[in-house]
Amino acid sequence: MFSPRNQKSRKGVQIPFLEKIQKENQKTLEQLEDSFDNTTAKQQEKLETLEKISKIKSNITELTKAIEHSKKMEYFRHPNIPQSILDGHIWNDAWYDEKRNAWVTLNDYFFQLENSRTRDIQIKYETENITNVGIIIEEKKIEFRYGLPSILQKDDKGQPIWYSLSTLYAQLIPKLSNTS
């Protein structure tokens, strides 16, 4: 667990990290909107661009929520996270790996998924990391939900559901049902 002083310091780096991602998404949105306005593209290309614009807008909304949640949430640094990872890139037992532009998790749920250890990105990650091995997930697959890096998966009934990369501990998170 981070001390209150480190908790404040951590939020001082995590929130700017999230704001940086948010600004990058805003820039991408502006570029897509400009290209859409100036395009003489075919109908299919316009639809694809509109779909991308919608997804980016959703990302921006979720990042705004993530920033607000991060201001209130407590975190701890899992002891198996490499020391080279900045505190602001850590969500309990998950972290953003800037070098690889990917997320890594130690959450047991992801280790149990079929094919989690046989994907090309995972095999490469494990050959480069003899210690502190987690499950690596491409950045493009991750979105923030309730202030946490999450991935859309299917539950046992085949329904889409968001899974947090980090292990959640009841005493560390505010009631999520009161927020959206």
Secondary structure, 3 states (H helix, E strand, C coil): CCCHHHHHHHHHHHHHHHHHHHHHHHHHHHHHHHHHHCCCCCHHHHHHHHHHHHHHHHHHHHHHHHHHHHHHCCCCECCCCCCCCCHHHEEECEEEECCCCEEEECCHHHHCCCCCCCCHHHHHHHHHCCCCCCEEEEHHHEEEECCEEEEEEECCCCCEEEEECCCCCHHHCCCHHHCC
